[in-house]
Every structure is written in C-alpha cells, then in structure tokens.
C-alpha cells in the first residue's frame, strides 16, 4: 500500500517484464552490505505486489544497492527503476 502511494503517477500501465533498479538507502548510520541487501527485501516485494514489475526473480529483475549517509529528517529509500529491453 505504501509503495502505491509513493509511486503515484509513475505507476507503469502494465508491470515491467524486465527491469534494473538502483536502490539507495539514505540513513543516519552506516550499515554493512549484507544488512543493506537484506533490509531491501520488503521494498522489492512491495514493487511486485504493487504491480510495478512482473516478478523479482533473476529472469525479470536485477539491481544495485547503495547507501548514503544523511541527517535524521532526510532518511528515505530512493528507487530508480529502468526498463530493460
């Protein structure tokens, strides 16, 4: 539900069959890479549940994870989603 509200007008007409994402977590504390990746599972599942992409299997989805340190009131997760031909 929160994913749908965040997507707004950027919701694709049909779920993307193949896509690449750059997912950047903006947070106040550094985290190690495996915790960063693990913490993004609900985000990726939310994109599938919201109908943004067909599936999160490796056949349909790949991604890059990043972390940027920020102030407490600037914490967020930025998802850049690119359709792959």
C-alpha positions as CSV (number, residue, x, y, z in Angstrom):
1,X,0.0,0.0,0.0
2,X,2.8,2.5,0.9
3,X,4.5,1.7,-2.4
4,X,1.4,2.5,-4.4
5,X,1.1,5.9,-2.6
6,X,4.8,6.7,-3.3
7,X,4.6,5.7,-6.9
8,X,1.7,8.0,-7.7
9,X,1.6,9.0,-11.4
10,X,4.8,7.0,-12.1
11,X,3.0,3.6,-12.0
12,X,3.5,1.8,-15.3
13,X,0.4,0.8,-17.2
14,X,1.5,-2.8,-17.1
15,X,4.0,-4.5,-14.8
16,X,7.6,-4.3,-16.2
17,X,8.7,-7.6,-17.6
18,X,12.4,-7.0,-17.2
19,X,13.9,-4.2,-15.2
20,X,17.1,-3.0,-13.4
21,X,16.9,-1.0,-10.2
22,X,19.3,1.3,-8.3
23,X,18.2,1.2,-4.7
24,X,19.7,3.9,-2.5
25,X,19.1,3.9,1.3
26,X,19.6,7.2,2.9
27,X,20.2,6.7,6.6
28,X,21.9,8.1,9.7
29,X,24.0,5.1,10.5
30,X,26.4,3.2,8.2
31,X,25.4,-0.5,7.7
32,X,27.3,-3.4,6.2
33,X,26.4,-4.6,2.8
34,X,24.6,-7.8,3.7
35,X,22.3,-6.0,6.1
36,X,21.6,-3.4,3.4
37,X,20.6,-6.0,0.9
38,X,18.5,-8.0,3.4
39,X,16.7,-4.8,4.5
40,X,15.6,-4.2,0.9
41,X,13.6,-7.4,0.5
42,X,10.3,-5.9,1.6
43,X,10.9,-3.0,-0.7
44,X,11.4,-5.3,-3.7
45,X,8.5,-7.5,-2.8
46,X,6.4,-4.3,-2.5
47,X,7.2,-3.3,-6.1
48,X,6.0,-6.7,-7.2
49,X,2.9,-6.6,-5.0
50,X,2.1,-3.1,-6.3
51,X,2.2,-4.3,-9.9
52,X,5.3,-2.3,-10.9
53,X,7.2,-5.3,-12.1
54,X,6.2,-8.9,-13.1
55,X,8.4,-10.7,-10.6
56,X,11.6,-10.3,-8.6
57,X,13.3,-13.4,-9.9
58,X,16.6,-13.0,-11.7
59,X,14.9,-13.6,-15.0
60,X,12.9,-10.4,-14.6
61,X,14.9,-8.2,-12.1
62,X,18.4,-7.2,-11.2
63,X,19.7,-4.3,-9.0
64,X,22.4,-2.4,-7.5
65,X,22.4,-1.3,-3.8
66,X,23.8,1.9,-2.5
67,X,24.0,3.7,0.9
68,X,24.3,7.4,1.6
69,X,24.6,8.9,5.0
70,X,22.1,11.7,5.8
71,X,20.5,13.7,8.6
72,X,17.7,12.1,10.5
73,X,14.9,14.1,8.9
74,X,16.2,13.1,5.4
75,X,16.1,9.3,5.8
76,X,14.4,7.6,2.8
77,X,14.8,4.9,0.2
78,X,15.2,6.1,-3.4
79,X,14.4,3.6,-6.1
80,X,15.4,4.3,-9.7
81,X,13.8,1.7,-11.9
82,X,14.8,1.2,-15.5
83,X,13.0,-1.0,-18.0
84,X,15.4,-3.4,-19.8
85,X,14.6,-4.4,-23.4
